[in-house]
Amino acid sequence: MKNAKRIAAILLCLALVFALAACSGSSNNAQNNTDATTEAAYDGETIKVAALKGPTGMGMVYLMDNKNYDVTLVSDPTEIPALLTTGGVDIAACPLNLAANLAKKTNGGVQMLGINTFGVLYLVTNEITVNSLSDLAGETIYMTGQGATPEYILNDLLKEAGVADQVKVEYLSEHSELAAKMASGEVKIGILPEPFVTVATSKNDKLSAALSLTDVWNTYHKETQLAQGCVIARSDFIKKNPKAVEAFIADNKVSVERVNTAPEAACDLMVSKGILDESLFTVSSELSEKKQAAAKTELAVGLVGRCNIVFLDGQEMIDTANANFAVYFDADPASVGGALPEDSLYYVK
């Protein structure tokens, strides 16, 4: 009997040990699964990435805390070509048409990994009701981006709306200048990109984002989305480091998902990393702490929502990019390097 009790006790102890081990293993697996959603498996050298301040770089913010990436912030997209062609970075965010131009100039030296930003242009009005572009007949619009993709996008949409010859467009050189003029009430109708929509509307509560040009585009170009930002990489880097490229794509998708799922936390991180300016989230100190927090949350949710941050790769990337390039090419062939891009521009696993 004593032996039987002793054996039973030993078996009970062993069962507890195995149970504890199993729990520990489950906990470790859960932690590993959590890590896997933020850091794809890649054991090579650190990947050098250039992220643009503003919408095109916002979706990359969580890569900046990922040990696999060395992220450089860039203010001006014209810096991107030199960074890539000299090997300063392996991967970069940039405007969509820059990808086509650089691929042409480098004879296929870069490829597009994905589209990371849909349209970020908005028609902002000051106490003027605008439900469609046709309502703008006889009006003057102020915007930036003359001779660049914003002009081509607007011209295409005004033509589709049948009011291209009935709308006057005045161009300013800086987004900040237009945002200031709208905030002061000097300009009643303007087209601004984010985050300058937030800058202007937060300073003047009479301003509102009346129309999203992305939504208008989707009305007339039902087969695709308006896209303004993408991610490209050096072709030689892609060839030598296919696992690194796949890891980057996976990690970038997770970063985008985290930004869209929790905008306020993401915006806090973007401010700390320098992607967004802290002044975007400045609210009245006269409000209670609770109301200040609510106002900041509202600003973050609105900003991220209007930035249309995504990561499209594969065939979706190809179809979307080609539709946009066709509009740019019709407006000015030089905007995409003189010819529509070939299929070799696109990276497909």
C-alpha positions in Angstrom: 0.0 0.0 0.0 2.8 2.4 0.9 4.5 1.6 -2.4 1.3 2.3 -4.2 0.9 5.6 -2.5 4.6 6.5 -3.2 4.1 5.7 -6.9 0.9 7.7 -7.0 2.7 10.7 -5.5 5.6 10.4 -7.9 3.1 10.2 -10.8 1.3 13.3 -9.6 4.5 15.3 -9.3 5.5 14.3 -12.8 2.1 15.3 -14.1 2.4 18.7 -12.5 5.9 19.1 -14.0 4.7 18.3 -17.4 1.7 20.6 -17.0 3.9 23.5 -16.0 6.2 22.8 -18.9 3.3 22.7 -21.3 2.0 26.1 -19.9 5.4 27.6 -20.2 5.7 26.3 -23.8 2.3 27.8 -24.6 3.3 31.1 -23.1 6.5 31.1 -25.1 4.7 30.2 -28.3 2.2 33.0 -27.7 5.0 35.4 -27.3 6.8 34.1 -30.4 3.5 34.5 -32.3 3.2 38.1 -31.1 6.8 38.8 -32.2 6.2 37.2 -35.5 3.5 39.8 -36.2 5.9 42.6 -35.8 9.2 41.1 -37.0 9.4 38.7 -39.9 12.1 36.1 -39.8 15.2 37.5 -41.4 18.7 36.9 -40.2 20.7 39.0 -42.7 22.2 42.5 -42.4 20.2 45.4 -41.3 17.9 46.7 -44.1 18.4 50.4 -44.9 15.1 52.2 -45.5 14.2 55.8 -46.4 10.8 57.0 -45.2 9.3 60.3 -46.2 7.9 62.6 -43.5 4.1 62.7 -43.8 1.7 60.2 -45.3 4.1 58.2 -47.4 6.2 57.4 -44.4 3.5 57.0 -41.8 2.8 53.4 -42.5 6.5 52.6 -41.8 6.5 54.0 -38.3 6.6 50.6 -36.5 9.6 49.5 -38.6 11.6 52.2 -36.8 11.5 50.1 -33.6 12.3 46.9 -35.4 15.9 45.8 -35.1 16.1 44.6 -38.7 15.7 48.1 -40.1 17.7 51.2 -40.1 15.2 53.9 -41.1 16.3 57.3 -42.4 13.7 60.1 -42.5 13.6 62.3 -45.6 11.8 65.6 -46.0 12.0 66.0 -49.8 11.3 63.1 -52.2 13.9 64.5 -54.6 16.5 63.1 -52.1 15.3 59.5 -52.8 17.0 58.9 -56.2 20.5 59.7 -54.9 20.0 57.6 -51.8 19.0 54.6 -53.8 21.5 54.9 -56.7 24.5 55.3 -54.4 23.5 52.5 -52.1 22.7 54.8 -49.2 19.4 52.9 -48.7 18.0 49.6 -50.0 14.4 50.4 -49.9 12.5 53.8 -50.0 9.0 55.3 -49.9 8.4 57.8 -52.6 5.7 59.4 -54.8 4.2 57.0 -57.3 5.5 58.7 -60.5 9.0 58.9 -59.1 9.2 55.1 -59.2 8.5 55.1 -63.0 10.9 57.9 -63.6 13.7 56.4 -61.6 13.2 52.9 -63.2 13.5 54.6 -66.6 16.6 56.6 -65.7 18.4 53.7 -64.1 17.4 51.2 -66.8 15.5 49.0 -64.4 17.7 49.7 -61.4 14.7 49.9 -59.1 11.5 47.9 -58.7 8.2 48.7 -57.0 7.4 46.5 -53.9 4.0 47.9 -53.2 1.7 50.9 -53.1 1.6 52.4 -49.6 -0.7 55.4 -49.9 -3.9 56.0 -51.8 -4.9 59.6 -52.4 -4.2 62.2 -49.8 -5.7 65.2 -51.6 -8.9 67.0 -50.3 -11.0 69.8 -51.5 -11.2 72.1 -48.4 -13.9 74.8 -48.3 -14.7 77.8 -46.0 -18.5 77.9 -45.4 -19.1 76.9 -49.0 -21.2 73.8 -49.8 -19.6 71.5 -52.4 -21.1 68.1 -53.0 -19.4 67.3 -56.3 -16.8 68.8 -58.6 -19.6 70.0 -60.9 -20.6 72.5 -58.0 -17.2 74.2 -58.7 -18.3 75.7 -62.1 -17.5 79.4 -62.0 -15.2 79.1 -59.0 -11.5 79.6 -58.4 -9.5 76.8 -56.7 -6.2 77.3 -55.0 -3.7 74.4 -54.8 -0.1 73.4 -55.0 1.7 70.9 -57.3 1.7 72.7 -60.6 3.4 70.6 -63.3 3.2 67.5 -61.0 0.8 64.7 -60.2 -1.7 66.9 -58.1 -2.3 69.0 -61.2 -2.7 65.9 -63.5 -5.2 64.3 -61.0 -7.3 67.5 -60.7 -7.4 68.1 -64.4 -8.5 64.6 -65.1 -11.2 64.8 -62.5 -12.5 68.2 -63.7 -12.6 66.8 -67.2 -14.5 63.8 -66.1 -17.0 66.1 -64.2 -17.5 68.2 -67.3 -16.3 71.4 -65.8 -12.6 71.6 -66.9 -13.2 74.8 -68.8 -15.4 76.4 -66.1 -13.0 76.2 -63.1 -10.0 78.6 -62.6 -7.0 77.1 -60.8 -4.4 79.3 -59.1 -1.2 77.6 -57.9 0.9 78.4 -54.8 4.3 77.0 -54.3 4.0 75.7 -50.7 1.4 73.5 -48.9 2.1 75.5 -45.7 1.4 78.8 -47.5 -2.0 77.6 -48.8 -2.9 76.1 -45.4 -2.2 79.4 -43.7 -4.3 81.3 -46.3 -7.2 78.9 -45.8 -6.9 79.1 -42.0 -7.0 82.9 -42.1 -10.0 82.9 -44.4 -8.2 84.5 -47.3 -8.8 81.5 -49.5 -12.3 80.0 -49.6 -11.7 76.9 -51.8 -8.4 75.0 -51.9 -7.0 71.5 -52.5 -4.6 70.4 -49.8 -2.9 67.1 -49.0 -2.7 65.7 -45.5 -1.3 66.6 -43.0 -2.0 70.1 -44.2 -5.8 69.5 -44.2 -5.4 68.9 -40.4 -3.2 71.9 -40.0 -5.8 74.2 -41.7 -9.0 72.8 -40.3 -7.6 72.7 -36.7 -7.0 76.4 -36.8 -10.3 77.4 -38.3 -13.5 75.5 -37.4 -15.3 77.0 -40.4 -13.1 74.9 -42.8 -14.1 71.4 -43.8 -12.8 68.7 -46.1 -15.7 68.8 -48.4 -14.5 66.2 -51.0 -11.9 63.5 -51.0 -10.3 63.4 -54.5 -9.7 59.7 -53.8 -13.5 59.2 -53.6 -14.1 61.3 -56.7 -11.4 59.4 -58.6 -13.0 56.1 -57.6 -16.3 57.4 -59.0 -14.9 58.0 -62.4 -12.2 55.2 -62.4 -14.2 52.4 -60.9 -11.7 49.7 -61.8 -9.0 51.0 -59.5 -7.9 53.3 -56.7 -6.2 56.7 -56.8 -2.6 56.1 -55.5 0.0 58.6 -54.7 2.7 56.8 -52.7 4.7 53.6 -53.2 7.7 51.7 -51.9 10.6 50.9 -54.2 13.9 49.0 -53.8 17.1 48.6 -55.6 16.9 45.7 -58.1 20.3 44.4 -57.1 19.2 44.3 -53.5 16.1 42.4 -54.4 18.0 39.9 -56.4 20.6 39.3 -53.6 18.2 39.4 -50.7 14.8 37.8 -51.6 14.2 36.8 -48.0 14.9 40.3 -46.8 12.4 41.7 -49.3 9.7 39.3 -48.3 10.4 40.1 -44.6 10.1 43.8 -45.3 6.8 43.4 -47.1 5.4 41.3 -44.2 6.6 43.8 -41.6 5.4 46.8 -43.5 1.9 45.3 -43.8 1.8 44.7 -40.1 3.0 48.3 -39.4 0.2 49.6 -41.6 -2.3 47.5 -39.9 -1.2 48.7 -36.5 -1.4 52.4 -37.6 -4.9 52.0 -39.0 -6.1 49.9 -36.0 -4.8 52.3 -33.3 -4.4 55.8 -34.8 -3.8 57.7 -31.6 -0.9 55.4 -30.4 0.5 55.4 -33.9 0.4 59.2 -34.1 2.2 59.5 -30.7 5.0 57.3 -32.1 5.1 59.3 -35.4 5.6 62.5 -33.5 8.3 61.0 -31.4 10.1 59.6 -34.5 9.7 62.9 -36.4 7.4 61.7 -39.1 4.7 64.1 -38.0 5.0 67.5 -36.3 3.7 67.7 -32.7 1.9 70.9 -33.5 -0.7 68.9 -35.5 -2.1 67.7 -32.2 -2.1 70.9 -30.3 -5.5 71.6 -28.7 -6.8 74.4 -26.5 -5.3 74.5 -23.0 -8.6 75.9 -21.8 -10.2 72.5 -22.3 -10.3 70.0 -19.4 -7.8 67.2 -19.5 -10.5 64.8 -20.5 -11.7 67.0 -23.4 -8.1 67.7 -24.5 -7.5 63.9 -24.7 -10.7 63.4 -26.6 -9.7 66.2 -29.0 -6.3 64.7 -29.6 -7.9 61.3 -30.3 -10.3 62.9 -32.8 -7.4 64.6 -34.6 -5.4 61.4 -34.8 -8.3 59.3 -36.0 -9.2 61.9 -38.6 -5.6 62.4 -39.8 -4.9 58.7 -40.2 -8.2 58.0 -41.9 -7.6 60.8 -44.4 -4.1 59.6 -45.2 -5.4 56.3 -46.7 -2.4 54.3 -45.6 -2.2 50.8 -47.2 0.2 48.2 -48.5 -0.8 46.7 -51.8 1.5 44.2 -53.5 1.2 41.7 -56.3 -1.5 42.1 -59.0 -3.4 44.7 -57.0 -0.3 46.9 -57.0 0.3 46.4 -60.7 -3.3 47.2 -61.7 -3.6 50.2 -59.5 -0.2 51.7 -60.5 -0.9 51.1 -64.2 -4.2 52.9 -64.1 -2.6 55.9 -62.4 0.3 56.0 -64.7 -2.0 56.1 -67.7 -3.6 59.3 -66.4 -0.2 60.8 -65.7 1.1 59.8 -69.2 -1.9 61.4 -70.9 -1.3 64.6 -69.0 2.5 64.7 -69.5 4.6 61.7 -70.8 7.7 63.1 -69.0 5.9 62.6 -65.7 6.5 58.9 -66.0 9.8 58.9 -67.8 8.5 59.4 -71.3 6.8 56.1 -71.7 4.4 53.9 -69.7 6.3 51.6 -67.4 7.0 48.0 -68.4 6.0 45.0 -66.3 9.6 44.7 -65.1 9.0 47.7 -62.8 7.0 45.6 -60.5 8.4 43.1 -58.0 6.3 39.9 -57.7 7.4 37.0 -55.6 
